[in-house]
Amino acid sequence: MTTLYDTGVHEECGVFGIYDLDGNNVTNTIYYGLEALQHRGQESCGIAVSDTEGPKGRVQSCKGLGLVNEVFKESRLESLKGNIGVGHVRYSTSGSTTVDNAQPLVLNYIKGSLALAHNGNLVNAMELREQMEYGGAIFHTSIDSEVIAYCIAQERVRSKTVEEAVLHACRKIRGAYGLVVMSPRKLVGVRDPYGLKPLCIGKRENAYIIASESCAITSIGAEFIRDVKPGEIVTITKNGEIHSQFISETPDQAHCIFEYIYFARLDSRLDGISVYESRIRAGASLAKTYPVEADLVVGVPDSGLTAAKGYSEASGIPFAFAFHKNSYIGRTFIKPSQKERETSVKIKLSVLESVVKGKRIVLVDDSIVRGTTIANIIKMMKHAGATEVHVRISSPPFLYPCYFGTDVPSNKLLIASSHSTEEIRELIGADSLGYMPIEELQKMVGDLPICKACFTNQYPMEVPDHEIRDLLEN
């Protein structure tokens, strides 16, 4: 039996939307925007486009399992033509990995068409889904994004505009979301009221872009305009105007800290904060909190590298590259046996023996989930001749599940929920172990309010009690 083996915390999804007011085809631009967001999801991807001057409701779409450059060959891209469109890259935080669950979702209904791409998770998706099913709705996927699409479609029947329908729908849903919605004549972007998921606006000549991260905007030669505000609905019309409205009175914000620790690309700015600089600060905090005598500081590629540089700068210990990463191996491994699972890290990473041999090493990584990956890396480093390996982690210990789109597993799979730091150190074979202290976490992002529920159990909104109880008991 083939087993899916996950190496730790996984990416979220990435969304991209564009409206070219001059009527130019946007398909290739969406493709390149999705490539810039590929780090946020590597399981599936899709593009949906339409012509705002053509027949209402005619949407062309293509989606499939795999990376952007695997799904979209040139012939496929040439068959998609339109001046407005949305795209999506996915890692499955809800719903299984099937092509049916790939996005964007396209609905054809009495008011025309709707294409939606969603990053995040809802906490009341099952409740809304049951209500709709009792009302006769038939669902074709197992993802909560379809619940959002149906909510908007239902509200559109009773609303004058698509943005009004989106507003009413968002007052029903609860959770984390960054949305781009394409109607026949408008492009709409929505960010959840807590600001858990990132979303921003850009412009290139006479085309407007809405994307998960600023790197997707700059990568296509567009100008970053601003972040979408928490709880804001932005609508781009054929006149080139950006209309703004808010879902409700904005609650206390709670931006996902893992965007800065791990998810976001290094060259992105989220809510005015450089991802690169936030990771440098994380490394500096670790150096201050957990000093150690060592010869080199190294990072686990890729997300541990910048924090390692920050540790090096703050400690004065030289920074070095100690690994070769096989870029052609994805972040998820499919292997048929336990023995192959144990060797998975060697397939992806190899240690540079000439760098680590005879050295005391500070090894920096972004997180420890189950502990298997870091244990294998330490074993490899010591086999290559490292005399000591001191592990520093740029996040606090994971203790609780996430309900908002970060794939943190249930408590029974979190090593920190059942072991002390000293026990984890022994299990992974490190000479010392230091996690980012909760009180230091805020320094990464300055005054930006953050969600740290996976470390503290303090969720920014009500989450399903029975699910938490079940997870804590297992």
NUVO-998878 format. One record per residue (C-alpha): residue in one letter; x, y, z. Coordinates in steps of 0.02 Angstrom, whole numbers, padded with zeros to 5 digits, always signed. Example, Ala and Ser with C-alpha at 12.3 -4.5 7.8 and 13.67 -1.06 7.14 Angstrom:
a+00615-00225+00390;s+00684-00053+00357;
This chain:
m+00000+00000+00000;t+00070+00170-00049;t+00084+00293+00095;l+00083+00482+00084;y+00221+00547+00195;d+00222+00730+00241;t+00382+00811+00300;g+00304+00943+00414;v+00205+01104+00402;h+00141+01131+00227;e+00105+01278+00116;e-00062+01362+00105;c-00146+01405-00060;g-00107+01550-00174;v-00232+01657-00272;f-00208+01774-00419;g-00331+01880-00517;i-00310+02007-00656;y-00423+02123-00758;d-00347+02202-00913;l-00453+02353-00957;d-00374+02366-01130;g-00441+02195-01177;n-00273+02104-01187;n-00266+01917-01155;v-00217+01885-00973;t-00187+01697-00977;n+00002+01702-00987;t+00010+01833-00850;i-00093+01722-00735;y+00025+01579-00774;y+00178+01680-00722;g+00087+01747-00569;l+00048+01569-00514;e+00228+01517-00542;a+00279+01655-00421;l+00155+01583-00295;q+00205+01401-00323;h+00284+01392-00149;r+00109+01410-00074;g+00042+01250-00151;q+00111+01112-00259;e-00031+00986-00270;s-00144+01065-00401;c-00172+01225-00498;g-00297+01305-00615;i-00340+01455-00722;a-00511+01524-00772;v-00531+01669-00896;s-00671+01765-00980;d-00695+01904-01107;t-00784+02054-01031;e-00841+02106-01205;g-00902+01932-01252;p-01059+01835-01206;k-01099+01842-01020;g-01066+01679-00930;r-00939+01608-01051;v-00790+01553-00946;q-00644+01451-01009;s-00549+01353-00877;c-00414+01223-00856;k-00350+01141-00698;g-00256+00986-00648;l-00145+00898-00522;g+00037+00948-00518;l+00147+01101-00531;v+00102+01251-00638;n+00228+01208-00774;e+00168+01027-00776;v-00018+01064-00792;f-00007+01209-00916;k+00081+01159-01073;e+00087+01288-01214;s-00061+01210-01308;r-00169+01224-01153;l-00124+01404-01123;e-00159+01450-01305;s-00336+01381-01289;l-00378+01500-01146;k-00417+01677-01200;g-00491+01821-01101;n-00452+01990-01027;i-00510+01946-00851;g-00461+01792-00754;v-00417+01707-00591;g-00289+01573-00547;h-00250+01461-00400;v-00114+01348-00331;r-00167+01226-00197;y-00106+01127-00050;s-00252+01030+00023;t-00293+01093+00197;s-00473+01035+00176;g-00534+00904+00054;s-00435+00768-00031;t-00309+00786-00172;t-00415+00758-00327;v-00437+00858-00485;d-00618+00894-00434;n-00551+00990-00283;a-00432+01093-00388;q-00475+01276-00409;p-00534+01399-00473;l-00713+01341-00451;v-00827+01393-00594;l-01016+01408-00570;n-01145+01441-00704;y-01309+01499-00631;i-01460+01607-00668;k-01363+01770-00655;g-01221+01713-00769;s-01055+01644-00712;l-00940+01651-00563;a-00758+01593-00544;l-00681+01589-00371;a-00508+01553-00299;h-00488+01538-00111;n-00344+01532+00012;g-00392+01481+00189;n-00517+01378+00288;l-00689+01411+00359;v-00737+01357+00535;n-00923+01347+00494;a-00910+01262+00324;m-00997+01101+00378;e-01142+01194+00456;l-01170+01299+00299;r-01148+01149+00185;e-01282+01050+00277;q-01403+01196+00266;m-01374+01207+00078;e-01390+01020+00052;y-01557+01019+00142;g-01607+01159+00025;g-01567+01051-00126;a-01388+01103-00165;i-01278+00970-00243;f-01093+00983-00205;h-00962+00921-00326;t-00809+00942-00213;s-00762+00911-00032;i-00684+01084-00006;d-00756+01230+00090;s-00718+01346-00056;e-00872+01275-00143;v-00976+01328+00008;i-00915+01507-00018;a-00953+01500-00205;y-01130+01438-00174;c-01158+01570-00040;i-01109+01707-00163;a-01217+01631-00302;q-01369+01620-00187;e-01347+01799-00128;r-01320+01861-00307;v-01498+01810-00353;r-01561+01934-00222;s-01430+02069-00246;k-01408+02210-00372;t-01221+02184-00394;v-01093+02046-00372;e-01000+02146-00239;e-01161+02162-00139;a-01184+01973-00152;v-01004+01946-00094;l-01035+02062+00054;h-01191+01966+00110;a-01104+01798+00085;c-00953+01851+00188;r-01067+01899+00331;k-01120+01716+00338;i-00951+01631+00329;r-00828+01624+00473;g-00645+01584+00462;a-00491+01634+00363;y-00497+01681+00180;g-00411+01775+00043;l-00529+01771-00108;v-00526+01825-00289;v-00693+01816-00378;m-00721+01842-00563;s-00892+01893-00625;p-00929+01927-00810;r-00880+02111-00793;k-00790+02134-00626;l-00646+02068-00523;v-00672+02060-00335;g-00547+02029-00195;v-00593+01991-00014;r-00490+01974+00144;d-00559+01900+00305;p-00596+02025+00446;y-00451+01963+00553;g-00323+01980+00414;l-00270+01800+00440;k-00237+01776+00255;p-00136+01900+00151;l-00202+01987-00004;c-00137+02136-00103;i-00171+02244-00256;g-00057+02289-00400;k-00063+02376-00569;r+00029+02356-00735;e-00013+02484-00867;n-00203+02470-00881;a-00220+02303-00793;y-00261+02276-00609;i-00201+02127-00508;i-00258+02049-00344;a-00141+01918-00271;s-00094+01826-00111;e+00081+01901-00105;s+00171+02052-00173;c+00302+01938-00254;a+00170+01883-00380;i+00140+02065-00427;t+00322+02116-00444;s+00367+01956-00538;i+00256+02006-00684;g+00327+02182-00691;a+00178+02263-00604;e+00178+02397-00471;f+00123+02354-00295;i-00017+02472-00243;r-00067+02416-00068;d-00125+02273+00042;v-00310+02235+00049;k-00363+02284+00224;p-00434+02154+00344;g-00621+02137+00312;e-00611+02237+00150;i-00697+02195-00014;v-00615+02278-00165;t-00703+02281-00333;i-00617+02325-00496;t-00736+02384-00632;k-00719+02415-00819;n-00690+02600-00783;g-00529+02560-00689;e-00602+02611-00522;i-00565+02517-00361;h-00720+02518-00251;s-00698+02475-00068;q-00821+02416+00063;f-00805+02322+00226;i-00890+02163+00284;s-00923+02227+00459;e-00841+02320+00600;t-00667+02246+00598;p-00629+02139+00752;d-00458+02130+00831;q-00337+02082+00693;a-00242+01918+00699;h-00120+01899+00554;c-00049+01724+00533;i+00128+01727+00604;f+00177+01579+00497;e+00169+01686+00342;y+00325+01770+00410;i+00406+01615+00484;y+00381+01500+00336;f+00244+01521+00206;a+00277+01684+00116;r+00414+01704-00013;l+00570+01794+00046;d+00547+01943-00071;s+00367+01977-00019;r+00305+02117+00092;l+00148+02078+00192;d+00056+02219+00278;g+00207+02331+00260;i+00330+02206+00335;s+00474+02127+00239;v+00470+01937+00254;y+00660+01934+00238;e+00686+02059+00378;s+00562+01970+00492;r+00661+01808+00475;i+00825+01898+00508;r+00747+01965+00669;a+00689+01790+00715;g+00867+01724+00701;a+00934+01869+00804;s+00806+01832+00941;l+00862+01650+00945;a+01044+01702+00960;k+01003+01816+01106;t+00895+01688+01194;y+00999+01532+01162;p+01183+01576+01144;v+01305+01432+01120;e+01489+01409+01079;a+01499+01346+00901;d+01601+01358+00741;l+01465+01380+00609;v+01282+01427+00591;v+01187+01337+00454;g+01004+01336+00401;v+00891+01198+00336;p+00845+01247+00157;d+00749+01348+00117;s+00650+01431+00255;g+00784+01407+00389;l+00921+01496+00292;t+00872+01676+00327;a+00844+01647+00513;a+01014+01562+00517;k+01091+01717+00440;g+01006+01823+00574;y+01075+01708+00709;s+01249+01721+00634;e+01245+01911+00625;a+01184+01928+00804;s+01303+01798+00877;g+01458+01832+00774;i+01472+01647+00728;p+01508+01626+00541;f+01364+01577+00427;a+01389+01435+00303;f+01293+01330+00177;a+01299+01150+00235;f+01174+01066+00120;h+01143+01030-00063;k+00957+01030-00098;n+00887+00928-00241;s+00769+01057-00318;y+00681+00924-00421;i+00607+00838-00268;g+00443+00911-00205;r+00396+00941-00025;t+00288+00784-00014;f+00357+00609-00039;i+00258+00455-00094;k+00343+00297-00034;p+00285+00117-00017;s+00384+00063+00135;q+00443+00121+00306;k+00625+00101+00251;e+00600+00223+00107;r+00514+00347+00224;e+00667+00345+00336;t+00781+00388+00188;s+00668+00524+00116;v+00772+00667+00186;k+00929+00597+00102;i+00838+00603-00064;k+00801+00787-00041;l+00955+00850+00054;s+01137+00799+00060;v+01264+00865+00185;l+01424+00949+00126;e+01550+00848+00225;s+01693+00970+00194;v+01591+01108+00277;v+01534+01019+00436;k+01673+00894+00472;g+01754+00928+00639;k+01641+01077+00671;r+01518+01125+00809;i+01360+01172+00715;v+01210+01281+00755;l+01069+01211+00647;v+00921+01329+00619;d+00751+01274+00554;d+00576+01349+00552;s+00482+01215+00650;i+00476+01041+00723;v+00312+00950+00693;r+00337+00763+00712;g+00525+00769+00737;t+00570+00639+00605;t+00642+00759+00477;i+00756+00856+00595;a+00814+00693+00676;n+00868+00626+00507;i+00959+00788+00465;i+01055+00785+00630;k+01102+00603+00602;m+01165+00647+00428;m+01268+00793+00494;k+01351+00689+00629;h+01385+00551+00506;a+01472+00682+00398;g+01585+00726+00545;a+01497+00867+00640;t+01556+00855+00821;e+01404+00945+00894;v+01235+00997+00824;h+01139+01130+00920;v+00963+01153+00853;r+00873+01321+00854;i+00693+01335+00795;s+00619+01502+00737;s+00444+01460+00800;p+00380+01404+00971;p+00329+01221+00994;f+00170+01169+00902;l+00043+01116+01032;y-00128+01143+00953;p-00211+01119+00783;c-00245+01260+00660;y-00420+01288+00591;f-00377+01426+00470;g-00282+01344+00328;t-00113+01301+00401;d-00088+01114+00392;v-00038+01085+00573;p-00090+00905+00614;s-00191+00846+00763;n-00113+00844+00936;k-00071+00660+00933;l+00051+00692+00790;l+00133+00846+00868;i+00291+00791+00958;a+00288+00942+01075;s+00113+00900+01139;s+00176+00742+01225;h+00361+00777+01255;s+00461+00909+01348;t+00596+01008+01259;e+00729+00900+01340;e+00640+00741+01286;i+00628+00807+01107;r+00813+00851+01111;e+00854+00672+01159;l+00736+00599+01029;i+00807+00700+00884;g+00988+00677+00939;a+01032+00862+00960;d+01165+00924+01082;s+01049+01066+01131;l+00878+01129+01076;g+00800+01301+01086;y+00630+01356+01022;m+00579+01535+00989;p+00501+01597+01152;i+00321+01656+01136;e+00368+01826+01209;e+00500+01850+01073;l+00384+01804+00929;q+00307+01978+00916;k+00477+02055+00879;m+00473+01975+00706;v+00331+02089+00650;g+00337+02241+00763;d+00165+02303+00812;l+00068+02193+00690;p-00065+02093+00784;i-00035+01907+00756;c-00123+01741+00773;k-00020+01617+00874;a-00160+01495+00920;c-00061+01341+00866;f+00061+01383+01006;t-00056+01453+01139;n-00231+01381+01109;q-00297+01560+01106;y-00397+01567+00943;p-00452+01737+00875;m-00628+01672+00844;e-00739+01532+00905;v-00690+01365+00831;p-00789+01201+00833;d-00782+01140+01014;h-00813+00958+00972;e-00670+00956+00849;i-00548+01027+00975;r-00606+00903+01106;d-00586+00757+00988;l-00413+00814+00937;l-00355+00841+01116;e-00417+00670+01169;n-00328+00577+01028;
